[in-house]
Amino acid sequence: MTTAPQPGRPHPVGPLPEHGSRVLVRLMAAASLLRVGETEAGLRSLRSVVAAWPEHPLPRYRLAVVLAGSGRGPEALDALAGAVTAGLAAPDELEAEPAFDRLHGDPRFHAAVSGARRNQAGGGSGGGAGP
């Protein structure tokens, strides 16, 4: 679910909270549902993870990716804004994520990238770091 950090570069997710293993297990369960084509069940699962750990950006980011990939741009942008507010600090990953390709022309997407860039520079007020 998460990518390994590159040498010399901090991982954009940052440290998971004390309950991090529970977050990851629930994210993996949602990913399993999505992998077998159970999109709505996977989205419900992701939303439940966001509700359980609203302070962590990773579940919100994963939700945004799935929503964007499902053609639900406005909902994806809402989830992405929440991820940035929670501390998402991975602007390059946002710009490179294929699911967000259709959102690149939207001002809210640019605002999310700018917010993630501020978080990355340490100027954000959120509680996490990124995908």
C-alpha positions as CSV (number, residue, x, y, z in Angstrom):
1,M,0.0,0.0,0.0
2,T,2.8,2.4,0.7
3,T,6.0,2.8,-1.3
4,A,9.5,2.4,0.1
5,P,11.4,5.6,0.6
6,Q,14.1,6.4,-1.8
7,P,17.6,6.6,-0.3
8,G,18.4,10.0,1.0
9,R,14.7,11.1,0.8
10,P,12.3,10.9,3.7
11,H,9.1,8.9,3.1
12,P,6.2,11.2,2.3
13,V,3.9,9.3,4.6
14,G,6.0,10.1,7.6
15,P,5.6,8.0,10.8
16,L,2.3,6.3,11.2
17,P,0.5,7.1,14.5
18,E,0.6,4.6,17.4
19,H,-2.4,2.8,15.7
20,G,-0.5,2.7,12.4
21,S,-0.7,-1.1,11.9
22,R,-4.5,-1.0,12.3
23,V,-4.7,1.8,9.7
24,L,-2.6,-0.3,7.2
25,V,-4.5,-3.5,7.8
26,R,-7.8,-1.7,7.1
27,L,-6.3,-0.1,4.0
28,M,-5.1,-3.5,2.8
29,A,-8.6,-4.9,3.3
30,A,-10.0,-2.0,1.2
31,A,-7.4,-2.6,-1.5
32,S,-8.3,-6.3,-1.6
33,L,-12.0,-5.4,-2.2
34,L,-11.0,-3.0,-5.0
35,R,-8.6,-5.5,-6.6
36,V,-11.5,-8.0,-7.0
37,G,-13.7,-5.3,-8.5
38,E,-15.8,-4.5,-5.5
39,T,-15.5,-0.8,-6.0
40,E,-18.4,0.3,-3.8
41,A,-17.5,-2.0,-1.0
42,G,-13.9,-0.8,-1.3
43,L,-15.0,2.8,-1.1
44,R,-17.1,2.1,2.0
45,S,-14.1,0.5,3.6
46,L,-11.9,3.4,2.7
47,R,-14.4,5.9,4.1
48,S,-14.6,3.9,7.3
49,V,-10.8,4.2,7.7
50,V,-11.0,7.9,7.1
51,A,-13.7,8.2,9.7
52,A,-11.7,6.2,12.2
53,W,-8.5,8.1,11.7
54,P,-9.4,11.5,10.3
55,E,-6.0,13.0,11.4
56,H,-4.0,10.7,9.0
57,P,-3.6,11.7,5.4
58,L,-2.9,8.3,3.9
59,P,-6.5,7.0,4.0
60,R,-7.8,10.2,2.6
61,Y,-5.2,10.1,-0.2
62,R,-6.1,6.5,-1.1
63,L,-9.8,7.4,-1.1
64,A,-9.0,10.3,-3.5
65,V,-7.1,8.0,-5.8
66,V,-10.0,5.5,-6.0
67,L,-12.6,8.2,-6.4
68,A,-10.6,9.9,-9.2
69,G,-10.1,6.6,-10.9
70,S,-13.8,5.9,-10.7
71,G,-14.6,9.2,-12.5
72,R,-15.8,10.9,-9.3
73,G,-13.7,14.1,-9.7
74,P,-15.5,16.4,-7.3
75,E,-15.5,13.8,-4.5
76,A,-11.8,13.0,-5.2
77,L,-11.0,16.7,-4.9
78,D,-12.8,16.8,-1.5
79,A,-10.8,13.8,-0.3
80,L,-7.6,15.2,-1.6
81,A,-8.3,18.6,0.1
82,G,-8.9,16.6,3.4
83,A,-5.6,14.8,2.9
84,V,-3.7,18.1,2.5
85,T,-5.4,19.5,5.6
86,A,-4.3,16.3,7.5
87,G,-0.7,17.0,6.4
88,L,-0.2,15.4,3.0
89,A,3.3,16.4,2.0
90,A,3.9,14.7,-1.4
91,P,3.2,17.2,-4.2
92,D,5.3,15.3,-6.8
93,E,3.3,12.2,-6.1
94,L,0.1,14.1,-6.6
95,E,1.2,15.4,-10.0
96,A,2.5,12.0,-11.1
97,E,-0.5,9.9,-9.9
98,P,-2.3,8.7,-13.1
99,A,-5.7,8.7,-11.4
100,F,-5.5,12.4,-11.1
101,D,-4.7,13.1,-14.7
102,R,-8.2,14.3,-15.4
103,L,-8.1,16.7,-12.5
104,H,-4.9,18.6,-13.5
105,G,-7.0,21.4,-15.1
106,D,-9.1,22.0,-11.9
107,P,-8.1,24.8,-9.6
108,R,-8.8,22.7,-6.6
109,F,-6.2,20.2,-7.8
110,H,-3.6,22.9,-8.1
111,A,-4.6,24.2,-4.6
112,A,-4.0,20.7,-3.2
113,V,-0.6,20.4,-4.9
114,S,0.3,23.9,-3.5
115,G,-0.9,22.8,0.0
116,A,1.1,19.6,-0.2
117,R,4.2,21.6,-1.2
118,R,3.7,23.9,1.8
119,N,3.3,20.9,4.1
120,Q,6.5,19.4,2.6
121,A,8.3,22.6,3.4
122,G,7.0,22.5,6.9
123,G,4.5,25.3,6.6
124,G,1.4,23.2,6.8
125,S,-0.8,22.9,9.8
126,G,-1.9,19.3,9.3
127,G,-1.0,16.2,11.4
128,G,0.5,13.9,8.8
129,A,2.8,13.9,5.9
130,G,1.6,12.1,2.7
131,P,0.9,9.0,0.7
